[in-house]
């Protein structure tokens, strides 16, 4: 695996407020392996949490970076948050694939 992208990703939270998170994309060296995306909650995020907006964020990240599915999606929260830790999901839903084809806009 190698780090391919590390950036701040803007999105609209569940309530429609602008928000942002940190995205790190790791691409496999072996094409038989899945990409890994780490989505980190930022302590200065003004909008909804990454957990409540995971589908919107994932669809936007998949589309913007032209990532293949399935992929491994990992949510990360700062140590000081109540949810401090990691949550791993295998992202292979048909919804993500459909949204990727439809080029979702932020907050959709």
Biopython code that builds the backbone (N, CA, C, O; Angstrom):
import numpy as np
from Bio.PDB.StructureBuilder import StructureBuilder

atoms = [
    (1, "UNK", "N", (0.844, -1.183, 0.000)),
    (1, "UNK", "CA", (0.000, 0.000, 0.000)),
    (1, "UNK", "C", (0.886, 1.242, 0.000)),
    (1, "UNK", "O", (1.965, 1.265, 0.593)),
    (2, "UNK", "N", (0.403, 2.253, -0.673)),
    (2, "UNK", "CA", (1.094, 3.537, -0.644)),
    (2, "UNK", "C", (0.058, 4.659, -0.570)),
    (2, "UNK", "O", (-1.041, 4.552, -1.114)),
    (3, "UNK", "N", (0.435, 5.732, 0.115)),
    (3, "UNK", "CA", (-0.443, 6.884, 0.264)),
    (3, "UNK", "C", (-0.530, 7.606, -1.075)),
    (3, "UNK", "O", (0.475, 8.085, -1.600)),
    (4, "UNK", "N", (-1.744, 7.679, -1.623)),
    (4, "UNK", "CA", (-1.946, 8.308, -2.922)),
    (4, "UNK", "C", (-2.485, 9.729, -2.788)),
    (4, "UNK", "O", (-2.153, 10.593, -3.599)),
    (5, "UNK", "N", (-3.318, 9.980, -1.769)),
    (5, "UNK", "CA", (-3.904, 11.310, -1.563)),
    (5, "UNK", "C", (-4.073, 11.557, -0.080)),
    (5, "UNK", "O", (-4.332, 10.630, 0.688)),
    (6, "UNK", "N", (-3.927, 12.803, 0.320)),
    (6, "UNK", "CA", (-4.140, 13.243, 1.702)),
    (6, "UNK", "C", (-4.667, 14.676, 1.596)),
    (6, "UNK", "O", (-3.913, 15.593, 1.272)),
    (7, "UNK", "N", (-5.964, 14.867, 1.869)),
    (7, "UNK", "CA", (-6.550, 16.190, 1.654)),
    (7, "UNK", "C", (-7.754, 16.422, 2.565)),
    (7, "UNK", "O", (-8.273, 15.495, 3.187)),
    (8, "UNK", "N", (-8.182, 17.679, 2.627)),
    (8, "UNK", "CA", (-9.381, 18.047, 3.372)),
    (8, "UNK", "C", (-10.547, 17.987, 2.387)),
    (8, "UNK", "O", (-10.540, 18.655, 1.353)),
    (9, "UNK", "N", (-11.541, 17.181, 2.726)),
    (9, "UNK", "CA", (-12.692, 16.962, 1.836)),
    (9, "UNK", "C", (-13.908, 17.732, 2.346)),
    (9, "UNK", "O", (-14.355, 17.492, 3.468)),
    (10, "UNK", "N", (-14.456, 18.661, 1.542)),
    (10, "UNK", "CA", (-15.659, 19.386, 1.955)),
    (10, "UNK", "C", (-16.913, 18.556, 1.649)),
    (10, "UNK", "O", (-16.955, 17.818, 0.664)),
    (11, "UNK", "N", (-17.916, 18.685, 2.494)),
    (11, "UNK", "CA", (-19.203, 18.020, 2.269)),
    (11, "UNK", "C", (-20.274, 18.786, 3.026)),
    (11, "UNK", "O", (-19.971, 19.658, 3.840)),
    (12, "UNK", "N", (-21.515, 18.455, 2.754)),
    (12, "UNK", "CA", (-22.619, 19.022, 3.519)),
    (12, "UNK", "C", (-23.117, 17.946, 4.458)),
    (12, "UNK", "O", (-23.410, 16.826, 4.040)),
    (13, "UNK", "N", (-23.212, 18.294, 5.735)),
    (13, "UNK", "CA", (-23.662, 17.349, 6.739)),
    (13, "UNK", "C", (-25.136, 17.024, 6.587)),
    (13, "UNK", "O", (-25.828, 17.588, 5.739)),
    (14, "UNK", "N", (-25.607, 16.102, 7.423)),
    (14, "UNK", "CA", (-26.992, 15.651, 7.367)),
    (14, "UNK", "C", (-27.967, 16.818, 7.489)),
    (14, "UNK", "O", (-29.045, 16.772, 6.898)),
    (15, "UNK", "N", (-27.622, 17.851, 8.230)),
    (15, "UNK", "CA", (-28.478, 19.020, 8.383)),
    (15, "UNK", "C", (-28.288, 20.061, 7.293)),
    (15, "UNK", "O", (-28.920, 21.116, 7.341)),
    (16, "UNK", "N", (-27.434, 19.793, 6.311)),
    (16, "UNK", "CA", (-27.197, 20.719, 5.213)),
    (16, "UNK", "C", (-26.113, 21.757, 5.474)),
    (16, "UNK", "O", (-25.834, 22.593, 4.615)),
    (17, "UNK", "N", (-25.499, 21.707, 6.662)),
    (17, "UNK", "CA", (-24.439, 22.663, 6.977)),
    (17, "UNK", "C", (-23.127, 22.245, 6.325)),
    (17, "UNK", "O", (-22.831, 21.053, 6.244)),
    (18, "UNK", "N", (-22.337, 23.210, 5.859)),
    (18, "UNK", "CA", (-21.019, 22.883, 5.313)),
    (18, "UNK", "C", (-20.145, 22.222, 6.387)),
    (18, "UNK", "O", (-20.172, 22.604, 7.557)),
    (19, "UNK", "N", (-19.387, 21.242, 5.964)),
    (19, "UNK", "CA", (-18.518, 20.501, 6.878)),
    (19, "UNK", "C", (-17.275, 20.068, 6.111)),
    (19, "UNK", "O", (-17.207, 20.214, 4.891)),
    (20, "UNK", "N", (-16.295, 19.536, 6.832)),
    (20, "UNK", "CA", (-15.096, 19.020, 6.186)),
    (20, "UNK", "C", (-14.455, 17.938, 7.058)),
    (20, "UNK", "O", (-14.634, 17.897, 8.275)),
    (21, "UNK", "N", (-13.709, 17.076, 6.392)),
    (21, "UNK", "CA", (-13.009, 15.985, 7.076)),
    (21, "UNK", "C", (-11.684, 15.757, 6.363)),
    (21, "UNK", "O", (-11.461, 16.271, 5.267)),
    (22, "UNK", "N", (-10.819, 14.993, 6.985)),
    (22, "UNK", "CA", (-9.535, 14.646, 6.375)),
    (22, "UNK", "C", (-9.677, 13.288, 5.690)),
    (22, "UNK", "O", (-10.187, 12.342, 6.290)),
    (23, "UNK", "N", (-9.237, 13.191, 4.460)),
    (23, "UNK", "CA", (-9.284, 11.942, 3.704)),
    (23, "UNK", "C", (-7.865, 11.527, 3.351)),
    (23, "UNK", "O", (-7.073, 12.321, 2.844)),
    (24, "UNK", "N", (-7.564, 10.270, 3.629)),
    (24, "UNK", "CA", (-6.289, 9.672, 3.208)),
    (24, "UNK", "C", (-6.632, 8.430, 2.394)),
    (24, "UNK", "O", (-7.365, 7.555, 2.855)),
    (25, "UNK", "N", (-6.099, 8.362, 1.191)),
    (25, "UNK", "CA", (-6.372, 7.242, 0.298)),
    (25, "UNK", "C", (-5.086, 6.455, 0.090)),
    (25, "UNK", "O", (-4.062, 6.992, -0.332)),
    (26, "UNK", "N", (-5.172, 5.181, 0.397)),
    (26, "UNK", "CA", (-4.050, 4.275, 0.195)),
    (26, "UNK", "C", (-4.407, 3.314, -0.934)),
    (26, "UNK", "O", (-5.424, 2.622, -0.877)),
    (27, "UNK", "N", (-3.563, 3.280, -1.953)),
    (27, "UNK", "CA", (-3.795, 2.375, -3.068)),
    (27, "UNK", "C", (-2.887, 1.156, -2.932)),
    (27, "UNK", "O", (-1.733, 1.267, -2.518)),
    (28, "UNK", "N", (-3.429, -0.008, -3.289)),
    (28, "UNK", "CA", (-2.641, -1.238, -3.139)),
    (28, "UNK", "C", (-1.573, -1.354, -4.222)),
    (28, "UNK", "O", (-1.716, -0.825, -5.325)),
    (29, "UNK", "N", (-0.519, -2.049, -3.880)),
    (29, "UNK", "CA", (0.515, -2.349, -4.858)),
    (29, "UNK", "C", (0.097, -3.532, -5.728)),
    (29, "UNK", "O", (0.534, -3.662, -6.871)),
    (30, "UNK", "N", (-0.749, -4.386, -5.174)),
    (30, "UNK", "CA", (-1.263, -5.554, -5.891)),
    (30, "UNK", "C", (-2.693, -5.242, -6.332)),
    (30, "UNK", "O", (-3.527, -4.892, -5.497)),
    (31, "UNK", "N", (-2.989, -5.361, -7.609)),
    (31, "UNK", "CA", (-4.309, -5.008, -8.137)),
    (31, "UNK", "C", (-5.425, -5.892, -7.589)),
    (31, "UNK", "O", (-6.600, -5.560, -7.744)),
    (32, "UNK", "N", (-5.082, -7.003, -6.957)),
    (32, "UNK", "CA", (-6.110, -7.879, -6.372)),
    (32, "UNK", "C", (-6.580, -7.375, -5.007)),
    (32, "UNK", "O", (-7.581, -7.859, -4.478)),
    (33, "UNK", "N", (-5.866, -6.409, -4.440)),
    (33, "UNK", "CA", (-6.238, -5.835, -3.149)),
    (33, "UNK", "C", (-7.137, -4.621, -3.345)),
    (33, "UNK", "O", (-7.142, -4.001, -4.408)),
    (34, "UNK", "N", (-7.890, -4.294, -2.312)),
    (34, "UNK", "CA", (-8.800, -3.150, -2.366)),
    (34, "UNK", "C", (-8.109, -1.890, -1.849)),
    (34, "UNK", "O", (-7.237, -1.967, -0.983)),
    (35, "UNK", "N", (-8.499, -0.733, -2.379)),
    (35, "UNK", "CA", (-7.999, 0.528, -1.829)),
    (35, "UNK", "C", (-8.519, 0.712, -0.403)),
    (35, "UNK", "O", (-9.549, 0.150, -0.030)),
    (36, "UNK", "N", (-7.797, 1.501, 0.383)),
    (36, "UNK", "CA", (-8.212, 1.811, 1.752)),
    (36, "UNK", "C", (-8.360, 3.322, 1.867)),
    (36, "UNK", "O", (-7.464, 4.077, 1.491)),
    (37, "UNK", "N", (-9.515, 3.754, 2.396)),
    (37, "UNK", "CA", (-9.772, 5.174, 2.608)),
    (37, "UNK", "C", (-9.962, 5.394, 4.101)),
    (37, "UNK", "O", (-10.784, 4.732, 4.735)),
    (38, "UNK", "N", (-9.196, 6.328, 4.658)),
    (38, "UNK", "CA", (-9.361, 6.697, 6.066)),
    (38, "UNK", "C", (-9.989, 8.085, 6.091)),
    (38, "UNK", "O", (-9.437, 9.053, 5.567)),
    (39, "UNK", "N", (-11.162, 8.149, 6.718)),
    (39, "UNK", "CA", (-11.911, 9.399, 6.838)),
    (39, "UNK", "C", (-11.833, 9.836, 8.296)),
    (39, "UNK", "O", (-12.388, 9.179, 9.176)),
    (40, "UNK", "N", (-11.144, 10.946, 8.550)),
    (40, "UNK", "CA", (-10.930, 11.403, 9.925)),
    (40, "UNK", "C", (-11.809, 12.605, 10.252)),
    (40, "UNK", "O", (-11.875, 13.580, 9.504)),
    (41, "UNK", "N", (-12.477, 12.501, 11.391)),
    (41, "UNK", "CA", (-13.245, 13.626, 11.923)),
    (41, "UNK", "C", (-12.244, 14.682, 12.376)),
    (41, "UNK", "O", (-11.262, 14.362, 13.047)),
    (42, "UNK", "N", (-12.488, 15.934, 12.014)),
    (42, "UNK", "CA", (-11.612, 17.020, 12.429)),
    (42, "UNK", "C", (-12.219, 17.738, 13.622)),
    (42, "UNK", "O", (-13.432, 17.942, 13.681)),
    (43, "UNK", "N", (-11.378, 18.120, 14.571)),
    (43, "UNK", "CA", (-11.880, 18.775, 15.781)),
    (43, "UNK", "C", (-12.509, 20.129, 15.476)),
    (43, "UNK", "O", (-13.335, 20.609, 16.252)),
    (44, "UNK", "N", (-12.138, 20.753, 14.366)),
    (44, "UNK", "CA", (-12.701, 22.056, 14.014)),
    (44, "UNK", "C", (-13.784, 21.949, 12.937)),
    (44, "UNK", "O", (-14.066, 22.931, 12.250)),
    (45, "UNK", "N", (-14.385, 20.782, 12.785)),
    (45, "UNK", "CA", (-15.435, 20.581, 11.797)),
    (45, "UNK", "C", (-16.698, 21.339, 12.215)),
    (45, "UNK", "O", (-17.252, 21.057, 13.277)),
    (46, "UNK", "N", (-17.165, 22.298, 11.402)),
    (46, "UNK", "CA", (-18.325, 23.095, 11.787)),
    (46, "UNK", "C", (-19.658, 22.401, 11.527)),
    (46, "UNK", "O", (-20.692, 22.864, 12.009)),
    (47, "UNK", "N", (-19.658, 21.308, 10.779)),
    (47, "UNK", "CA", (-20.910, 20.648, 10.394)),
    (47, "UNK", "C", (-21.083, 19.286, 11.022)),
    (47, "UNK", "O", (-20.481, 18.975, 12.051)),
    (48, "UNK", "N", (-21.917, 18.474, 10.386)),
    (48, "UNK", "CA", (-22.239, 17.141, 10.885)),
    (48, "UNK", "C", (-21.043, 16.212, 10.912)),
    (48, "UNK", "O", (-20.072, 16.393, 10.178)),
    (49, "UNK", "N", (-21.137, 15.209, 11.779)),
    (49, "UNK", "CA", (-20.032, 14.259, 11.959)),
    (49, "UNK", "C", (-19.844, 13.374, 10.735)),
    (49, "UNK", "O", (-20.748, 13.227, 9.913)),
    (50, "UNK", "N", (-18.658, 12.788, 10.628)),
    (50, "UNK", "CA", (-18.377, 11.884, 9.514)),
    (50, "UNK", "C", (-19.246, 10.626, 9.612)),
    (50, "UNK", "O", (-19.580, 10.029, 8.589)),
    (51, "UNK", "N", (-19.608, 10.227, 10.808)),
    (51, "UNK", "CA", (-20.457, 9.047, 10.978)),
    (51, "UNK", "C", (-21.840, 9.285, 10.393)),
    (51, "UNK", "O", (-22.366, 8.431, 9.678)),
    (52, "UNK", "N", (-22.435, 10.435, 10.688)),
    (52, "UNK", "CA", (-23.779, 10.724, 10.199)),
    (52, "UNK", "C", (-23.819, 11.023, 8.706)),
    (52, "UNK", "O", (-24.888, 10.983, 8.097)),
    (53, "UNK", "N", (-22.680, 11.321, 8.116)),
    (53, "UNK", "CA", (-22.628, 11.678, 6.698)),
    (53, "UNK", "C", (-21.762, 10.713, 5.890)),
    (53, "UNK", "O", (-21.323, 11.054, 4.792)),
    (54, "UNK", "N", (-21.513, 9.529, 6.412)),
    (54, "UNK", "CA", (-20.577, 8.592, 5.771)),
    (54, "UNK", "C", (-20.935, 8.286, 4.324)),
    (54, "UNK", "O", (-20.050, 8.242, 3.470)),
    (55, "UNK", "N", (-22.214, 8.073, 4.032)),
    (55, "UNK", "CA", (-22.610, 7.720, 2.665)),
    (55, "UNK", "C", (-22.328, 8.864, 1.698)),
    (55, "UNK", "O", (-21.845, 8.637, 0.589)),
    (56, "UNK", "N", (-22.628, 10.088, 2.114)),
    (56, "UNK", "CA", (-22.398, 11.257, 1.267)),
    (56, "UNK", "C", (-20.898, 11.461, 1.043)),
    (56, "UNK", "O", (-20.451, 11.697, -0.079)),
    (57, "UNK", "N", (-20.139, 11.365, 2.124)),
    (57, "UNK", "CA", (-18.686, 11.553, 2.018)),
    (57, "UNK", "C", (-18.083, 10.471, 1.127)),
    (57, "UNK", "O", (-17.299, 10.768, 0.225)),
    (58, "UNK", "N", (-18.450, 9.215, 1.383)),
    (58, "UNK", "CA", (-17.874, 8.101, 0.608)),
    (58, "UNK", "C", (-18.199, 8.228, -0.872)),
    (58, "UNK", "O", (-17.322, 8.034, -1.714)),
    (59, "UNK", "N", (-19.443, 8.551, -1.203)),
    (59, "UNK", "CA", (-19.811, 8.703, -2.614)),
    (59, "UNK", "C", (-19.005, 9.819, -3.263)),
    (59, "UNK", "O", (-18.541, 9.668, -4.393)),
    (60, "UNK", "N", (-18.832, 10.943, -2.561)),
    (60, "UNK", "CA", (-18.060, 12.048, -3.094)),
    (60, "UNK", "C", (-16.590, 11.706, -3.279)),
    (60, "UNK", "O", (-15.979, 12.079, -4.280)),
    (61, "UNK", "N", (-16.028, 10.996, -2.314)),
    (61, "UNK", "CA", (-14.616, 10.602, -2.389)),
    (61, "UNK", "C", (-14.407, 9.589, -3.514)),
    (61, "UNK", "O", (-13.446, 9.695, -4.275)),
    (62, "UNK", "N", (-15.303, 8.611, -3.618)),
    (62, "UNK", "CA", (-15.197, 7.592, -4.673)),
    (62, "UNK", "C", (-15.250, 8.256, -6.042)),
    (62, "UNK", "O", (-14.436, 7.959, -6.916)),
    (63, "UNK", "N", (-16.214, 9.159, -6.224)),
    (63, "UNK", "CA", (-16.360, 9.825, -7.520)),
    (63, "UNK", "C", (-15.180, 10.744, -7.818)),
    (63, "UNK", "O", (-14.597, 10.672, -8.900)),
    (64, "UNK", "N", (-14.823, 11.609, -6.866)),
    (64, "UNK", "CA", (-13.772, 12.608, -7.099)),
    (64, "UNK", "C", (-12.418, 11.973, -7.384)),
    (64, "UNK", "O", (-11.601, 12.542, -8.109)),
    (65, "UNK", "N", (-12.180, 10.798, -6.815)),
    (65, "UNK", "CA", (-10.875, 10.156, -6.975)),
    (65, "UNK", "C", (-10.917, 8.949, -7.908)),
    (65, "UNK", "O", (-9.926, 8.234, -8.061)),
    (66, "UNK", "N", (-12.081, 8.733, -8.531)),
    (66, "UNK", "CA", (-12.273, 7.620, -9.470)),
    (66, "UNK", "C", (-11.791, 6.297, -8.882)),
    (66, "UNK", "O", (-11.043, 5.554, -9.518)),
    (67, "UNK", "N", (-12.232, 6.017, -7.655)),
    (67, "UNK", "CA", (-11.798, 4.808, -6.966)),
    (67, "UNK", "C", (-12.653, 3.615, -7.356)),
    (67, "UNK", "O", (-13.861, 3.744, -7.554)),
    (68, "UNK", "N", (-12.024, 2.454, -7.467)),
    (68, "UNK", "CA", (-12.802, 1.244, -7.729)),
    (68, "UNK", "C", (-13.479, 0.774, -6.441)),
    (68, "UNK", "O", (-12.990, 1.041, -5.343)),
    (69, "UNK", "N", (-14.589, 0.082, -6.579)),
    (69, "UNK", "CA", (-15.228, -0.566, -5.441)),
    (69, "UNK", "C", (-15.189, -2.057, -5.713)),
    (69, "UNK", "O", (-15.212, -2.458, -6.877)),
    (70, "UNK", "N", (-15.131, -2.894, -4.690)),
    (70, "UNK", "CA", (-15.191, -2.534, -3.278)),
    (70, "UNK", "C", (-13.891, -1.896, -2.785)),
    (70, "UNK", "O", (-12.818, -2.062, -3.366)),
    (71, "UNK", "N", (-14.046, -1.157, -1.685)),
    (71, "UNK", "CA", (-12.886, -0.587, -1.018)),
    (71, "UNK", "C", (-13.115, -0.689, 0.483)),
    (71, "UNK", "O", (-14.228, -0.963, 0.933)),
    (72, "UNK", "N", (-12.071, -0.470, 1.240)),
    (72, "UNK", "CA", (-12.185, -0.497, 2.702)),
    (72, "UNK", "C", (-12.280, 0.949, 3.167)),
    (72, "UNK", "O", (-11.417, 1.771, 2.857)),
    (73, "UNK", "N", (-13.345, 1.252, 3.919)),
    (73, "UNK", "CA", (-13.600, 2.600, 4.433)),
    (73, "UNK", "C", (-13.395, 2.568, 5.938)),
    (73, "UNK", "O", (-14.041, 1.788, 6.637)),
    (74, "UNK", "N", (-12.506, 3.404, 6.436)),
    (74, "UNK", "CA", (-12.227, 3.451, 7.871)),
    (74, "UNK", "C", (-12.542, 4.841, 8.380)),
    (74, "UNK", "O", (-12.034, 5.833, 7.858)),
    (75, "UNK", "N", (-13.387, 4.911, 9.410)),
    (75, "UNK", "CA", (-13.667, 6.189, 10.060)),
    (75, "UNK", "C", (-12.760, 6.322, 11.265)),
    (75, "UNK", "O", (-12.556, 5.364, 12.011)),
    (76, "UNK", "N", (-12.215, 7.514, 11.454)),
    (76, "UNK", "CA", (-11.318, 7.777, 12.566)),
    (76, "UNK", "C", (-11.783, 9.032, 13.288)),
    (76, "UNK", "O", (-12.091, 10.042, 12.655)),
    (77, "UNK", "N", (-11.834, 8.969, 14.610)),
    (77, "UNK", "CA", (-12.211, 10.123, 15.424)),
    (77, "UNK", "C", (-11.042, 10.515, 16.303)),
    (77, "UNK", "O", (-10.266, 9.655, 16.720)),
    (78, "UNK", "N", (-10.903, 11.801, 16.592)),
    (78, "UNK", "CA", (-9.817, 12.247, 17.473)),
    (78, "UNK", "C", (-9.916, 11.563, 18.838)),
    (78, "UNK", "O", (-11.006, 11.229, 19.304)),
    (79, "UNK", "N", (-8.795, 11.369, 19.445)),
    (79, "UNK", "CA", (-8.740, 10.703, 20.745)),
    (79, "UNK", "C", (-9.617, 11.404, 21.783)),
    (79, "UNK", "O", (-10.201, 10.751, 22.647)),
    (80, "UNK", "N", (-9.709, 12.741, 21.697)),
    (80, "UNK", "CA", (-10.474, 13.496, 22.693)),
    (80, "UNK", "C", (-11.985, 13.436, 22.482)),
    (80, "UNK", "O", (-12.737, 13.890, 23.343)),
    (81, "UNK", "N", (-12.450, 12.885, 21.352)),
    (81, "UNK", "CA", (-13.897, 12.822, 21.126)),
    (81, "UNK", "C", (-14.515, 11.676, 21.921)),
    (81, "UNK", "O", (-13.819, 10.769, 22.378)),
    (82, "UNK", "N", (-15.819, 11.736, 22.071)),
    (82, "UNK", "CA", (-16.533, 10.680, 22.796)),
    (82, "UNK", "C", (-16.464, 9.347, 22.076)),
    (82, "UNK", "O", (-16.502, 8.290, 22.706)),
    (83, "UNK", "N", (-16.365, 9.396, 20.760)),
    (83, "UNK", "CA", (-16.321, 8.172, 19.957)),
    (83, "UNK", "C", (-14.898, 7.738, 19.649)),
    (83, "UNK", "O", (-14.699, 6.862, 18.807)),
    (84, "UNK", "N", (-13.894, 8.328, 20.311)),
    (84, "UNK", "CA", (-12.489, 8.109, 19.983)),
    (84, "UNK", "C", (-12.181, 6.682, 19.571)),
    (84, "UNK", "O", (-12.404, 5.750, 20.344)),
    (85, "UNK", "N", (-11.679, 6.507, 18.382)),
    (85, "UNK", "CA", (-11.330, 5.186, 17.909)),
    (85, "UNK", "C", (-11.497, 5.052, 16.414)),
    (85, "UNK", "O", (-11.496, 6.038, 15.677)),
    (86, "UNK", "N", (-11.642, 3.809, 15.978)),
    (86, "UNK", "CA", (-11.754, 3.489, 14.571)),
    (86, "UNK", "C", (-12.998, 2.658, 14.313)),
    (86, "UNK", "O", (-13.444, 1.910, 15.183)),
    (87, "UNK", "N", (-13.552, 2.787, 13.131)),
    (87, "UNK", "CA", (-14.644, 1.935, 12.691)),
    (87, "UNK", "C", (-14.339, 1.561, 11.261)),
    (87, "UNK", "O", (-14.091, 2.436, 10.431)),
    (88, "UNK", "N", (-14.353, 0.270, 10.955)),
    (88, "UNK", "CA", (-13.996, -0.181, 9.610)),
    (88, "UNK", "C", (-15.237, -0.716, 8.906)),
    (88, "UNK", "O", (-16.014, -1.474, 9.487)),
    (89, "UNK", "N", (-15.412, -0.320, 7.665)),
    (89, "UNK", "CA", (-16.520, -0.793, 6.842)),
    (89, "UNK", "C", (-15.958, -1.248, 5.505)),
    (89, "UNK", "O", (-15.027, -0.640, 4.977)),
    (90, "UNK", "N", (-16.513, -2.295, 4.971)),
    (90, "UNK", "CA", (-16.171, -2.684, 3.610)),
    (90, "UNK", "C", (-17.210, -2.010, 2.726)),
    (90, "UNK", "O", (-18.394, -2.337, 2.809)),
    (91, "UNK", "N", (-16.790, -1.081, 1.888)),
    (91, "UNK", "CA", (-17.706, -0.287, 1.095)),
    (91, "UNK", "C", (-17.870, -0.927, -0.269)),
    (91, "UNK", "O", (-17.003, -0.797, -1.133)),
    (92, "UNK", "N", (-18.982, -1.620, -0.460)),
    (92, "UNK", "CA", (-19.201, -2.258, -1.749)),
    (92, "UNK", "C", (-20.661, -2.182, -2.168)),
    (92, "UNK", "O", (-21.111, -2.938, -3.029)),
    (93, "UNK", "N", (-21.390, -1.268, -1.557)),
    (93, "UNK", "CA", (-22.825, -1.206, -1.823)),
    (93, "UNK", "C", (-23.124, -0.763, -3.241)),
    (93, "UNK", "O", (-22.359, -0.013, -3.847)),
    (94, "UNK", "N", (-24.236, -1.230, -3.757)),
    (94, "UNK", "CA", (-24.667, -0.814, -5.088)),
    (94, "UNK", "C", (-25.016, 0.671, -5.079)),
    (94, "UNK", "O", (-24.913, 1.326, -6.116)),
    (95, "UNK", "N", (-25.429, 1.220, -3.932)),
    (95, "UNK", "CA", (-25.727, 2.645, -3.836)),
    (95, "UNK", "C", (-24.483, 3.471, -4.133)),
    (95, "UNK", "O", (-24.552, 4.450, -4.876)),
    (96, "UNK", "N", (-23.351, 3.086, -3.559)),
    (96, "UNK", "CA", (-22.111, 3.828, -3.811)),
    (96, "UNK", "C", (-21.746, 3.758, -5.283)),
    (96, "UNK", "O", (-21.302, 4.750, -5.860)),
    (97, "UNK", "N", (-21.927, 2.597, -5.894)),
    (97, "UNK", "CA", (-21.613, 2.451, -7.307)),
    (97, "UNK", "C", (-22.555, 3.315, -8.139)),
    (97, "UNK", "O", (-22.115, 3.969, -9.086)),
    (98, "UNK", "N", (-23.852, 3.328, -7.798)),
    (98, "UNK", "CA", (-24.830, 4.131, -8.532)),
    (98, "UNK", "C", (-24.507, 5.616, -8.379)),
    (98, "UNK", "O", (-24.526, 6.360, -9.360)),
    (99, "UNK", "N", (-24.208, 6.053, -7.143)),
    (99, "UNK", "CA", (-23.888, 7.456, -6.917)),
    (99, "UNK", "C", (-22.622, 7.850, -7.665)),
    (99, "UNK", "O", (-22.510, 8.969, -8.165)),
    (100, "UNK", "N", (-21.679, 6.933, -7.738)),
    (100, "UNK", "CA", (-20.430, 7.230, -8.448)),
    (100, "UNK", "C", (-20.721, 7.491, -9.920)),
    (100, "UNK", "O", (-20.142, 8.401, -10.513)),
    (101, "UNK", "N", (-21.610, 6.702, -10.516)),
    (101, "UNK", "CA", (-21.953, 6.896, -11.919)),
    (101, "UNK", "C", (-22.705, 8.190, -12.155)),
    (101, "UNK", "O", (-22.575, 8.806, -13.213)),
    (102, "UNK", "N", (-23.505, 8.608, -11.159)),
    (102, "UNK", "CA", (-24.327, 9.800, -11.308)),
    (102, "UNK", "C", (-23.593, 11.081, -10.945)),
    (102, "UNK", "O", (-24.184, 12.158, -11.014)),
    (103, "UNK", "N", (-22.335, 11.000, -10.565)),
    (103, "UNK", "CA", (-21.537, 12.174, -10.189)),
    (103, "UNK", "C", (-22.251, 13.011, -9.129)),
    (103, "UNK", "O", (-22.763, 14.089, -9.430)),
    (104, "UNK", "N", (-22.285, 12.518, -7.892)),
    (104, "UNK", "CA", (-23.019, 13.233, -6.845)),
    (104, "UNK", "C", (-22.394, 14.585, -6.537)),
    (104, "UNK", "O", (-21.185, 14.773, -6.667)),
    (105, "UNK", "N", (-23.239, 15.516, -6.130)),
    (105, "UNK", "CA", (-22.741, 16.804, -5.674)),
    (105, "UNK", "C", (-22.622, 16.748, -4.166)),
    (105, "UNK", "O", (-23.208, 15.868, -3.535)),
    (106, "UNK", "N", (-21.884, 17.656, -3.579)),
    (106, "UNK", "CA", (-21.720, 17.665, -2.138)),
    (106, "UNK", "C", (-23.079, 17.823, -1.483)),
    (106, "UNK", "O", (-23.892, 18.647, -1.901)),
    (107, "UNK", "N", (-23.321, 17.020, -0.445)),
    (107, "UNK", "CA", (-24.555, 17.111, 0.303)),
    (107, "UNK", "C", (-25.682, 16.294, -0.281)),
    (107, "UNK", "O", (-26.782, 16.287, 0.272)),
    (108, "UNK", "N", (-25.442, 15.603, -1.388)),
    (108, "UNK", "CA", (-26.486, 14.810, -1.992)),
    (108, "UNK", "C", (-26.532, 13.429, -1.405)),
    (108, "UNK", "O", (-27.365, 12.616, -1.805)),
]
sb = StructureBuilder()
sb.init_structure("model")
sb.init_model(0)
sb.init_chain("A")
sb.init_seg("    ")
for serial, (resi, resn, name, xyz) in enumerate(atoms, 1):
    if name == "N":
        sb.init_residue(resn, " ", resi, " ")
    sb.init_atom(name, np.array(xyz, "f"), 0.0, 1.0, " ", f" {name:<3s}", serial, name[0])
structure = sb.get_structure()
